[in-house]
Amino acid sequence: TRQWIGDLKMNGSVRAVTFSGDGEYVLGSGSDGDVYKWHIGSRKCAERFHNEDGTITSSLAVSSNNFLAVGAESGVVNLYNDKHSSSLASRRRSGLALATTDRTPLKSIMNMTTSADNVRFNHDGQILAMSTRRETNGLKLLHVPTGTVFSNWPTSKTPLKYVWSMDFSPGSRYLAVGNDHGKCLLYRLKHYWDE
């Protein structure tokens, strides 16, 4: 247990890492603004692309339905379709040379004005939560299929304070939000209780 198995190298400092939904890849990004996708078995970089925002990456998340969210220090969160990259990655794993690919986001979410410190998908990839530690009540929820940020929650009266962490429960019945006042705020997501 806890045995070192290798290093995965990228240019610049690593600011965010996440695993692919199938567990075959680890994705990383950081100070150079590029997103790297390494195959765990071969330890080779299967894909590398530049996040269109162009600033330092601060967070990454992959959904169960193959969406990739890349949060940047500018506050922009880019949403990419990660389905096409799996076939690209398998071709590269078989020995073809790595080239930087061009990826265009499906959606750029610009509802935050400070760093997108946390991004997290719910269990079915329908909701993307995005937060910043640098402004009070800095949490937004995106309905992924429509690309729309929920305007009815959270509101200015929701007592979030400075959001330091967040996560969805398995099955997405709850959203937990940790803040700077030492509270873990627990919210029920009614849509997932009615299923």
C-alpha positions in Angstrom: 0.0 0.0 0.0 1.0 3.6 -0.6 3.7 2.5 -3.0 5.2 5.2 -5.4 4.8 4.0 -9.0 6.0 7.0 -11.1 6.1 10.7 -11.9 3.8 12.4 -14.4 5.6 15.5 -15.7 4.1 18.8 -16.9 5.4 22.3 -17.5 4.8 24.6 -14.6 3.4 23.9 -11.2 0.5 21.5 -10.7 -2.5 23.4 -9.3 -5.3 20.8 -9.9 -5.6 17.1 -10.5 -8.5 14.7 -11.1 -9.2 11.2 -12.3 -11.3 10.3 -15.4 -14.6 8.6 -14.7 -13.2 5.2 -15.8 -10.1 5.6 -13.7 -7.8 5.0 -16.6 -6.5 8.5 -16.8 -5.3 11.3 -14.5 -5.7 14.9 -15.6 -3.6 17.8 -14.3 -3.2 21.5 -15.0 -1.6 24.5 -13.4 0.5 27.5 -14.0 1.0 27.1 -17.7 -2.8 26.9 -18.4 -2.5 23.6 -20.3 -4.5 20.5 -19.4 -2.6 17.2 -19.5 -4.2 13.8 -19.7 -2.0 10.9 -18.7 -2.8 7.2 -19.1 -2.1 5.6 -15.7 -1.0 2.2 -17.0 1.6 3.5 -19.5 2.4 6.8 -17.6 2.4 8.5 -21.0 0.7 11.8 -21.7 -2.1 10.9 -24.0 -3.4 14.4 -24.6 -2.4 18.0 -23.9 -4.5 21.1 -24.7 -4.5 24.7 -23.8 -7.4 25.9 -21.7 -9.0 28.7 -23.8 -9.1 31.1 -20.8 -5.4 31.4 -21.0 -4.8 32.1 -17.3 -3.6 29.8 -14.5 -5.8 26.8 -13.8 -7.1 26.5 -10.3 -9.5 23.5 -10.4 -10.6 20.5 -12.5 -13.5 18.1 -12.4 -14.7 15.2 -14.7 -18.3 14.1 -14.7 -19.7 10.6 -15.0 -21.0 11.5 -18.5 -17.6 12.7 -19.8 -17.7 16.4 -19.3 -14.5 18.2 -18.1 -14.7 21.5 -16.1 -11.6 23.6 -16.0 -11.7 26.5 -13.4 -9.2 29.4 -13.8 -7.9 32.1 -11.6 -9.8 34.6 -13.7 -13.0 33.1 -12.5 -13.9 31.6 -15.9 -15.0 27.9 -15.9 -14.7 26.2 -19.2 -16.8 23.1 -19.9 -15.4 20.6 -22.4 -16.8 17.5 -23.9 -14.3 14.8 -22.9 -15.9 12.0 -25.0 -13.9 12.6 -28.2 -10.6 12.6 -26.3 -10.9 8.9 -25.2 -10.4 7.6 -28.8 -7.6 10.2 -29.3 -6.0 9.0 -26.1 -6.2 5.3 -27.0 -4.5 6.0 -30.3 -1.7 7.9 -28.6 -1.3 5.2 -26.0 -0.6 2.7 -28.8 2.6 4.7 -29.7 1.6 7.6 -31.8 3.5 10.8 -30.9 1.9 13.4 -28.6 0.8 16.6 -30.1 -0.9 19.5 -28.4 -4.5 19.4 -29.5 -7.0 22.3 -30.0 -10.1 22.0 -27.9 -13.0 24.5 -27.9 -15.2 24.7 -24.8 -18.8 23.8 -25.1 -19.5 26.7 -22.7 -17.6 29.3 -20.9 -19.2 30.3 -17.6 -18.3 33.8 -16.5 -20.4 34.3 -13.5 -17.5 34.6 -11.0 -15.1 37.5 -10.9 -12.4 35.8 -8.7 -10.6 32.5 -8.9 -12.7 29.4 -9.5 -11.2 27.5 -6.6 -13.5 24.5 -6.6 -15.5 22.8 -9.3 -17.5 19.6 -8.7 -20.1 17.6 -10.7 -23.0 15.8 -9.0 -23.3 12.0 -9.5 -25.1 12.1 -12.9 -23.2 15.1 -14.3 -26.4 17.2 -14.6 -25.2 19.9 -12.1 -21.8 21.6 -11.9 -21.0 23.4 -8.6 -18.4 26.2 -8.8 -17.1 28.3 -6.0 -14.5 30.8 -5.0 -12.9 31.4 -1.6 -12.2 35.1 -2.4 -15.7 36.6 -2.3 -18.6 36.1 0.1 -21.4 33.8 -1.1 -19.2 32.8 -4.0 -21.1 29.7 -5.1 -22.8 29.0 -8.5 -24.7 26.0 -9.8 -24.8 25.2 -13.5 -27.4 23.0 -15.2 -25.0 21.2 -17.5 -27.5 20.0 -20.3 -28.7 23.6 -20.9 -25.6 25.5 -19.9 -27.6 27.7 -17.7 -26.5 29.0 -14.3 -29.3 28.7 -11.7 -30.6 32.2 -10.9 -32.9 31.1 -8.0 -30.3 29.7 -5.7 -28.1 30.6 -4.0 -29.5 34.1 -3.4 -27.9 37.0 -1.7 -29.7 36.0 1.5 -28.3 32.4 1.5 -25.8 32.4 4.4 -22.8 30.8 2.7 -20.1 33.3 3.7 -16.7 32.4 2.2 -17.0 28.9 0.6 -13.9 26.8 1.2 -15.2 23.4 0.2 -18.3 21.7 -1.3 -19.4 18.3 -2.4 -22.5 16.4 -3.5 -23.7 13.2 -1.7 -23.9 10.0 -3.6 -27.2 10.2 -5.5 -27.1 14.0 -5.2 -29.8 14.3 -2.5 -27.6 16.7 -0.6 -25.0 19.5 -1.3 -22.6 20.1 1.6 -20.8 23.5 1.7 -18.0 24.2 4.1 -17.3 27.9 5.0 -14.8 30.1 6.8 -17.1 30.3 9.9 -16.5 26.6 10.7 -19.8 25.5 9.4 -20.8 22.7 7.1 -24.0 23.8 5.5 -26.2 20.9 4.3 -28.8 21.6 1.6 -31.4 19.2 0.2 -31.7 19.0 -3.6 -35.4 18.2 -4.0 -35.2 17.1 -7.6 -33.1 14.1 -6.5 -35.5 13.2 -3.7 -38.5 13.0 -6.1 -36.8 10.4 -8.4 
